[in-house]
């Protein structure tokens, strides 16, 4: 049923996790709501509107998170633009050069630089590595925020927290704060498309923009996701 609807699944996040007699939350475009309601009525599926104006809520949140961040909060309790994240990486590596190394791994479709931060307590011995990447989906701002917080937290508590001390003794951390730099920047520069998920690449004669980077691996190719539309 969900494969035929133009909706975004919010709860649960994948179709496979929908259980019999369970509650399902979906995001519906305003232009599609009447037809989807008609289909639900035809199938005798009880339904109700939980949020009448998602776009309005998103725009309000975006203003609060970007234009009017909480002044009493720390840097890591606010969301930051791609420009601010680039600056943060430059500054934190400069201040903590004994622990951090900024590694350039290439550029995005729109020619933005891609960086990985290596967090390592000692460069003298070879250690196993832990990889952390954030921001693969453009709209999930909490993801890059976590990567920034993790780096800041690890540096701040490394000598006082036994768990972090042990981790840094045995592992090097490779952290990519924003994988989908083009898509992430797009959600900041185009508030009306705050829910944009994909990258910003174009593909030959296709009218579709972007690739869902979380689906762009050599596994289960050409399968259906919770986004059944052509693009």
C-alpha positions in Angstrom: 0.0 0.0 0.0 2.7 2.5 1.0 4.6 1.8 -2.2 1.7 3.5 -4.1 1.5 6.6 -2.0 3.4 9.9 -2.3 4.3 10.1 1.3 7.4 10.2 3.5 7.4 7.6 6.3 8.2 9.2 9.7 7.2 6.4 12.2 8.5 3.8 11.9 11.3 4.9 9.5 11.1 1.8 7.2 8.1 -0.1 5.8 9.5 -3.4 7.0 9.0 -2.2 10.6 5.2 -1.6 10.3 3.3 -4.0 12.4 -0.3 -5.1 12.3 -2.6 -2.7 14.3 0.3 -0.3 14.9 0.2 3.5 14.5 2.0 4.9 11.5 3.0 8.5 10.9 3.6 9.9 7.4 4.4 13.3 5.9 2.1 14.2 3.1 2.4 17.2 0.7 -0.5 19.5 0.8 -1.2 18.9 -2.9 -1.6 15.2 -2.3 -3.6 15.2 0.9 -7.1 14.9 -0.5 -6.3 12.0 -2.8 -4.5 10.2 0.0 -7.4 10.7 2.4 -9.7 9.3 -0.2 -7.5 6.2 -0.5 -7.4 5.7 3.2 -11.2 6.0 3.5 -11.6 3.5 0.6 -9.5 1.0 2.5 -11.3 1.8 5.8 -8.0 2.9 7.5 -8.6 5.3 10.4 -6.6 8.4 10.2 -6.2 11.9 11.5 -4.0 15.0 10.9 -1.4 15.4 13.6 0.2 18.6 12.2 -1.7 20.8 9.8 1.2 23.0 8.7 4.6 21.2 8.8 6.2 23.8 6.6 5.2 26.6 9.0 6.7 24.7 11.9 9.9 24.0 9.9 10.3 27.7 9.0 9.8 28.7 12.6 12.3 26.2 13.9 14.8 27.2 11.2 14.6 30.8 12.3 15.0 29.9 15.9 18.0 27.6 15.2 19.8 29.9 12.8 18.8 33.6 13.2 18.1 33.5 17.0 20.2 30.7 18.5 20.0 30.3 22.3 22.5 32.8 23.7 23.0 30.9 27.0 23.8 27.7 25.2 27.3 26.4 24.2 28.5 26.2 20.6 27.6 22.5 20.5 24.0 23.1 21.5 23.2 25.0 18.3 23.0 24.1 14.7 25.7 25.6 12.4 25.8 26.3 8.7 28.4 24.7 6.4 30.5 27.9 6.4 30.5 27.9 10.2 31.4 24.2 10.3 34.4 24.7 7.9 35.6 27.5 10.2 35.1 25.4 13.3 37.2 22.6 11.8 40.0 25.0 10.9 40.1 26.5 14.4 39.8 23.4 16.5 42.6 21.7 14.5 44.7 24.8 15.0 44.2 24.8 18.8 44.5 21.1 19.3 47.1 20.1 16.7 48.5 17.6 19.1 45.3 15.6 18.8 43.6 16.5 15.6 44.5 16.3 11.9 42.3 17.6 9.1 42.5 15.4 6.1 41.2 16.5 2.7 39.6 13.6 0.8 38.2 15.3 -2.3 35.5 17.6 -3.3 31.7 17.4 -3.7 29.7 17.7 -6.9 29.4 21.5 -6.3 33.1 21.6 -5.6 32.9 22.0 -1.8 35.9 20.5 0.0 35.4 17.2 1.9 37.3 16.9 5.2 37.8 14.1 7.7 39.1 14.9 11.2 41.5 12.3 12.6 41.4 12.2 16.4 44.5 10.4 17.8 46.3 10.6 21.1 49.5 9.2 19.8 50.9 9.0 16.3 53.8 6.7 17.3 52.0 3.4 17.1 49.6 1.8 14.7 46.1 1.4 16.2 42.7 0.2 15.0 40.4 2.8 13.6 36.8 3.9 14.3 35.0 5.7 11.5 32.1 8.1 12.2 30.3 10.0 9.5 27.5 12.5 9.9 25.2 14.4 7.6 24.6 11.8 4.9 21.0 13.1 4.8 20.9 16.8 4.2 17.8 17.6 6.4 19.0 15.7 9.5 20.9 18.7 11.1 21.2 16.8 14.4 23.7 14.5 12.7 26.5 17.0 12.0 25.8 18.6 15.3 26.6 15.3 17.0 29.9 14.9 15.2 31.0 18.4 16.2 29.9 17.7 19.8 31.8 14.3 19.8 35.1 15.9 18.8 34.7 18.7 21.3 33.6 16.4 24.1 36.5 13.9 23.4 39.1 16.7 23.6 37.5 18.3 26.7 37.3 15.1 28.8 40.2 13.0 27.4 42.2 13.3 30.6 39.4 13.0 33.1 37.1 10.4 31.6 38.5 6.9 31.9 36.4 5.5 29.1 37.5 8.2 26.6 41.1 7.9 27.8 41.0 4.1 27.2 39.4 4.6 23.7 42.1 7.0 22.6 44.8 4.7 23.9 43.6 1.9 21.7 41.9 3.6 18.7 42.2 6.4 16.2 38.9 8.1 15.4 38.2 9.3 11.8 35.2 11.7 11.9 33.6 13.2 8.8 31.3 16.0 10.2 29.3 16.5 7.0 29.3 13.9 4.3 26.5 15.5 2.2 28.0 19.0 2.1 26.0 20.2 -0.9 22.7 19.0 0.4 23.3 20.3 3.9 24.2 23.7 2.6 21.1 23.7 0.4 18.8 23.2 3.3 20.2 26.3 4.9 20.1 28.5 1.8 16.6 27.3 0.7 14.4 27.2 3.9 11.4 26.2 1.7 13.2 23.0 1.0 14.3 22.3 4.6 13.3 18.6 4.2 15.7 18.1 1.2 17.4 14.7 1.8 19.7 13.9 -1.2 22.9 15.4 -2.6 22.7 18.1 -5.4 24.2 16.2 -8.3 22.6 16.1 -11.8 22.4 13.0 -13.9 22.5 13.3 -17.7 19.1 13.5 -19.2 17.3 12.8 -15.9 15.1 15.6 -14.6 15.9 14.5 -11.0 18.4 16.3 -8.9 20.6 14.5 -6.3 21.3 11.0 -5.1 20.1 9.5 -1.8 23.6 8.9 -0.6 22.4 6.3 2.0 21.0 4.2 -0.9 24.1 4.6 -3.1 25.9 1.4 -2.1 26.3 -1.8 -4.0 23.6 -3.6 -2.0 19.9 -4.3 -2.9 20.2 -2.2 -6.1 16.9 -1.0 -7.7 14.8 -1.9 -4.8 11.8 0.1 -3.5 12.4 2.5 -0.6 9.8 4.5 1.4 10.1 7.2 -1.4 8.2 5.8 -4.3 8.1 8.9 -6.5 10.2 8.9 -9.7 12.9 11.2 -8.2 
